Amino acid sequence: MSHGMHKQGGNAVYGLGFIGALIYFIGHATSFWLGALGIIKAMVWPALVVYKVLELVYR
């Protein structure tokens, strides 16, 4: 019985989300520094989404 299967699926979903966010943020950047900030935003977007959801739920 393998215990790592669910973890691998989550990594794939996160990876696809990261690529999509990276394309979105860099595509909307109007300068080099906004593009660099977009790379950082693409890495941390799941934390921002969870924060906003919890903010809405626990008002």
LOLODO-546142 format. One record per atom (N, C-alpha, C): chain; atom name; x, y, z. Coordinates in Angstrom, 1 decimal. Layout:
// residues N
<atom c="A" a="CA" east="X" north="Y" up="Z"/>
...
This chain:
// residues 59
<atom c="A" a="N" east="0.8" north="-1.2" up="0.0"/>
<atom c="A" a="CA" east="0.0" north="0.0" up="0.0"/>
<atom c="A" a="C" east="0.9" north="1.2" up="0.0"/>
<atom c="A" a="N" east="0.6" north="2.1" up="-0.9"/>
<atom c="A" a="CA" east="1.5" north="3.3" up="-1.1"/>
<atom c="A" a="C" east="0.8" north="4.5" up="-0.4"/>
<atom c="A" a="N" east="1.6" north="5.2" up="0.5"/>
<atom c="A" a="CA" east="1.0" north="6.3" up="1.2"/>
<atom c="A" a="C" east="1.3" north="7.7" up="0.6"/>
<atom c="A" a="N" east="2.1" north="7.7" up="-0.5"/>
<atom c="A" a="CA" east="2.5" north="9.0" up="-1.1"/>
<atom c="A" a="C" east="1.6" north="9.4" up="-2.3"/>
<atom c="A" a="N" east="0.6" north="8.7" up="-2.7"/>
<atom c="A" a="CA" east="-0.1" north="8.9" up="-3.9"/>
<atom c="A" a="C" east="-0.9" north="10.3" up="-3.8"/>
<atom c="A" a="N" east="-1.5" north="10.6" up="-2.7"/>
<atom c="A" a="CA" east="-2.3" north="11.8" up="-2.6"/>
<atom c="A" a="C" east="-1.4" north="13.0" up="-2.6"/>
<atom c="A" a="N" east="-0.2" north="12.9" up="-2.1"/>
<atom c="A" a="CA" east="0.8" north="14.0" up="-2.0"/>
<atom c="A" a="C" east="1.2" north="14.3" up="-3.5"/>
<atom c="A" a="N" east="1.4" north="13.3" up="-4.3"/>
<atom c="A" a="CA" east="1.8" north="13.6" up="-5.7"/>
<atom c="A" a="C" east="0.8" north="14.3" up="-6.5"/>
<atom c="A" a="N" east="-0.5" north="13.9" up="-6.2"/>
<atom c="A" a="CA" east="-1.6" north="14.6" up="-7.0"/>
<atom c="A" a="C" east="-1.7" north="16.0" up="-6.6"/>
<atom c="A" a="N" east="-1.5" north="16.4" up="-5.3"/>
<atom c="A" a="CA" east="-1.5" north="17.7" up="-4.8"/>
<atom c="A" a="C" east="-0.4" north="18.5" up="-5.4"/>
<atom c="A" a="N" east="0.8" north="17.9" up="-5.6"/>
<atom c="A" a="CA" east="1.9" north="18.6" up="-6.2"/>
<atom c="A" a="C" east="1.6" north="19.0" up="-7.7"/>
<atom c="A" a="N" east="0.9" north="18.0" up="-8.4"/>
<atom c="A" a="CA" east="0.6" north="18.3" up="-9.8"/>
<atom c="A" a="C" east="-0.4" north="19.5" up="-9.9"/>
<atom c="A" a="N" east="-1.4" north="19.5" up="-9.0"/>
<atom c="A" a="CA" east="-2.3" north="20.6" up="-9.0"/>
<atom c="A" a="C" east="-1.7" north="21.9" up="-8.7"/>
<atom c="A" a="N" east="-0.8" north="21.9" up="-7.7"/>
<atom c="A" a="CA" east="-0.1" north="23.1" up="-7.3"/>
<atom c="A" a="C" east="0.8" north="23.6" up="-8.5"/>
<atom c="A" a="N" east="1.5" north="22.6" up="-9.1"/>
<atom c="A" a="CA" east="2.4" north="23.0" up="-10.2"/>
<atom c="A" a="C" east="1.6" north="23.6" up="-11.4"/>
<atom c="A" a="N" east="0.4" north="23.1" up="-11.7"/>
<atom c="A" a="CA" east="-0.4" north="23.7" up="-12.8"/>
<atom c="A" a="C" east="-0.9" north="25.0" up="-12.4"/>
<atom c="A" a="N" east="-1.3" north="25.2" up="-11.1"/>
<atom c="A" a="CA" east="-1.7" north="26.5" up="-10.6"/>
<atom c="A" a="C" east="-0.6" north="27.5" up="-10.7"/>
<atom c="A" a="N" east="0.6" north="27.0" up="-10.3"/>
<atom c="A" a="CA" east="1.8" north="27.9" up="-10.3"/>
<atom c="A" a="C" east="2.0" north="28.4" up="-11.7"/>
<atom c="A" a="N" east="2.0" north="27.5" up="-12.7"/>
<atom c="A" a="CA" east="2.3" north="27.9" up="-14.1"/>
<atom c="A" a="C" east="1.2" north="28.9" up="-14.6"/>
<atom c="A" a="N" east="0.0" north="28.6" up="-14.3"/>
<atom c="A" a="CA" east="-1.1" north="29.5" up="-14.7"/>
<atom c="A" a="C" east="-1.0" north="30.9" up="-14.1"/>
<atom c="A" a="N" east="-0.7" north="30.9" up="-12.8"/>
<atom c="A" a="CA" east="-0.5" north="32.2" up="-12.1"/>
<atom c="A" a="C" east="0.7" north="32.9" up="-12.6"/>
<atom c="A" a="N" east="1.7" north="32.2" up="-12.9"/>
<atom c="A" a="CA" east="2.9" north="32.8" up="-13.5"/>
<atom c="A" a="C" east="2.7" north="33.5" up="-14.8"/>
<atom c="A" a="N" east="2.0" north="32.8" up="-15.7"/>
<atom c="A" a="CA" east="1.6" north="33.3" up="-17.0"/>
<atom c="A" a="C" east="0.7" north="34.6" up="-16.8"/>
<atom c="A" a="N" east="-0.3" north="34.5" up="-15.9"/>
<atom c="A" a="CA" east="-1.2" north="35.6" up="-15.7"/>
<atom c="A" a="C" east="-0.5" north="36.8" up="-15.1"/>
<atom c="A" a="N" east="0.3" north="36.7" up="-14.1"/>
<atom c="A" a="CA" east="1.0" north="37.8" up="-13.5"/>
<atom c="A" a="C" east="2.0" north="38.4" up="-14.4"/>
<atom c="A" a="N" east="2.8" north="37.6" up="-15.1"/>
<atom c="A" a="CA" east="3.8" north="38.2" up="-16.0"/>
<atom c="A" a="C" east="3.2" north="38.8" up="-17.2"/>
<atom c="A" a="N" east="2.1" north="38.2" up="-17.7"/>
<atom c="A" a="CA" east="1.4" north="38.8" up="-18.8"/>
<atom c="A" a="C" east="0.8" north="40.1" up="-18.5"/>
<atom c="A" a="N" east="0.4" north="40.4" up="-17.3"/>
<atom c="A" a="CA" east="-0.2" north="41.7" up="-16.9"/>
<atom c="A" a="C" east="0.8" north="42.7" up="-16.4"/>
<atom c="A" a="N" east="2.1" north="42.3" up="-16.3"/>
<atom c="A" a="CA" east="3.1" north="43.2" up="-15.8"/>
<atom c="A" a="C" east="3.4" north="44.3" up="-16.8"/>
<atom c="A" a="N" east="3.6" north="45.5" up="-16.3"/>
<atom c="A" a="CA" east="3.9" north="46.6" up="-17.2"/>
<atom c="A" a="C" east="5.3" north="47.0" up="-17.1"/>
<atom c="A" a="N" east="6.1" north="46.4" up="-16.2"/>
<atom c="A" a="CA" east="7.5" north="46.7" up="-16.1"/>
<atom c="A" a="C" east="8.2" north="45.5" up="-15.6"/>
<atom c="A" a="N" east="9.6" north="45.6" up="-15.6"/>
<atom c="A" a="CA" east="10.4" north="44.4" up="-15.2"/>
<atom c="A" a="C" east="10.1" north="44.1" up="-13.7"/>
<atom c="A" a="N" east="10.0" north="45.1" up="-12.9"/>
<atom c="A" a="CA" east="9.9" north="44.8" up="-11.4"/>
<atom c="A" a="C" east="8.5" north="44.3" up="-11.1"/>
<atom c="A" a="N" east="7.5" north="44.7" up="-11.9"/>
<atom c="A" a="CA" east="6.1" north="44.1" up="-11.7"/>
<atom c="A" a="C" east="6.1" north="42.6" up="-12.1"/>
<atom c="A" a="N" east="6.9" north="42.3" up="-13.1"/>
<atom c="A" a="CA" east="7.1" north="40.9" up="-13.6"/>
<atom c="A" a="C" east="7.8" north="40.1" up="-12.5"/>
<atom c="A" a="N" east="8.8" north="40.7" up="-11.9"/>
<atom c="A" a="CA" east="9.5" north="40.0" up="-10.8"/>
<atom c="A" a="C" east="8.6" north="39.8" up="-9.6"/>
<atom c="A" a="N" east="7.8" north="40.8" up="-9.3"/>
<atom c="A" a="CA" east="6.8" north="40.6" up="-8.2"/>
<atom c="A" a="C" east="5.8" north="39.6" up="-8.6"/>
<atom c="A" a="N" east="5.5" north="39.5" up="-9.9"/>
<atom c="A" a="CA" east="4.5" north="38.4" up="-10.3"/>
<atom c="A" a="C" east="5.0" north="37.0" up="-10.1"/>
<atom c="A" a="N" east="6.3" north="36.8" up="-10.2"/>
<atom c="A" a="CA" east="6.9" north="35.5" up="-9.9"/>
<atom c="A" a="C" east="6.7" north="35.2" up="-8.5"/>
<atom c="A" a="N" east="7.0" north="36.1" up="-7.6"/>
<atom c="A" a="CA" east="6.8" north="35.9" up="-6.1"/>
<atom c="A" a="C" east="5.3" north="35.6" up="-5.8"/>
<atom c="A" a="N" east="4.4" north="36.4" up="-6.4"/>
<atom c="A" a="CA" east="3.0" north="36.2" up="-6.2"/>
<atom c="A" a="C" east="2.5" north="34.8" up="-6.7"/>
<atom c="A" a="N" east="3.1" north="34.4" up="-7.8"/>
<atom c="A" a="CA" east="2.7" north="33.0" up="-8.3"/>
<atom c="A" a="C" east="3.1" north="31.9" up="-7.4"/>
<atom c="A" a="N" east="4.2" north="32.2" up="-6.6"/>
<atom c="A" a="CA" east="4.6" north="31.1" up="-5.6"/>
<atom c="A" a="C" east="3.8" north="31.1" up="-4.4"/>
<atom c="A" a="N" east="3.2" north="32.2" up="-4.0"/>
<atom c="A" a="CA" east="2.5" north="32.3" up="-2.7"/>
<atom c="A" a="C" east="1.0" north="32.4" up="-2.9"/>
<atom c="A" a="N" east="0.4" north="32.3" up="-4.1"/>
<atom c="A" a="CA" east="-1.0" north="32.6" up="-4.3"/>
<atom c="A" a="C" east="-1.9" north="31.6" up="-3.5"/>
<atom c="A" a="N" east="-1.5" north="30.3" up="-3.3"/>
<atom c="A" a="CA" east="-2.4" north="29.5" up="-2.5"/>
<atom c="A" a="C" east="-2.6" north="30.0" up="-1.1"/>
<atom c="A" a="N" east="-1.6" north="30.6" up="-0.5"/>
<atom c="A" a="CA" east="-1.7" north="31.1" up="0.9"/>
<atom c="A" a="C" east="-2.6" north="32.3" up="0.9"/>
<atom c="A" a="N" east="-2.6" north="33.1" up="-0.1"/>
<atom c="A" a="CA" east="-3.4" north="34.3" up="-0.2"/>
<atom c="A" a="C" east="-4.9" north="33.9" up="-0.4"/>
<atom c="A" a="N" east="-5.1" north="32.9" up="-1.2"/>
<atom c="A" a="CA" east="-6.5" north="32.4" up="-1.4"/>
<atom c="A" a="C" east="-7.1" north="31.9" up="-0.1"/>
<atom c="A" a="N" east="-6.3" north="31.1" up="0.6"/>
<atom c="A" a="CA" east="-6.8" north="30.5" up="1.9"/>
<atom c="A" a="C" east="-7.1" north="31.6" up="2.8"/>
<atom c="A" a="N" east="-6.2" north="32.6" up="2.9"/>
<atom c="A" a="CA" east="-6.4" north="33.7" up="3.8"/>
<atom c="A" a="C" east="-7.7" north="34.5" up="3.5"/>
<atom c="A" a="N" east="-8.0" north="34.7" up="2.2"/>
<atom c="A" a="CA" east="-9.2" north="35.4" up="1.8"/>
<atom c="A" a="C" east="-10.4" north="34.6" up="2.1"/>
<atom c="A" a="N" east="-10.4" north="33.3" up="1.9"/>
<atom c="A" a="CA" east="-11.5" north="32.4" up="2.1"/>
<atom c="A" a="C" east="-11.8" north="32.4" up="3.6"/>
<atom c="A" a="N" east="-10.8" north="32.2" up="4.4"/>
<atom c="A" a="CA" east="-11.0" north="32.2" up="5.9"/>
<atom c="A" a="C" east="-11.5" north="33.6" up="6.4"/>
<atom c="A" a="N" east="-11.0" north="34.7" up="5.8"/>
<atom c="A" a="CA" east="-11.5" north="36.0" up="6.1"/>
<atom c="A" a="C" east="-13.0" north="36.1" up="5.9"/>
<atom c="A" a="N" east="-13.5" north="35.6" up="4.8"/>
<atom c="A" a="CA" east="-14.9" north="35.6" up="4.4"/>
<atom c="A" a="C" east="-15.7" north="34.7" up="5.3"/>
<atom c="A" a="N" east="-15.2" north="33.6" up="5.7"/>
<atom c="A" a="CA" east="-16.0" north="32.6" up="6.5"/>
<atom c="A" a="C" east="-16.1" north="33.1" up="7.9"/>
<atom c="A" a="N" east="-15.1" north="33.7" up="8.5"/>
<atom c="A" a="CA" east="-15.1" north="34.0" up="9.9"/>
<atom c="A" a="C" east="-15.2" north="35.5" up="10.1"/>
<atom c="A" a="N" east="-16.1" north="36.1" up="9.4"/>
<atom c="A" a="CA" east="-16.5" north="37.5" up="9.6"/>
<atom c="A" a="C" east="-17.3" north="37.7" up="10.8"/>
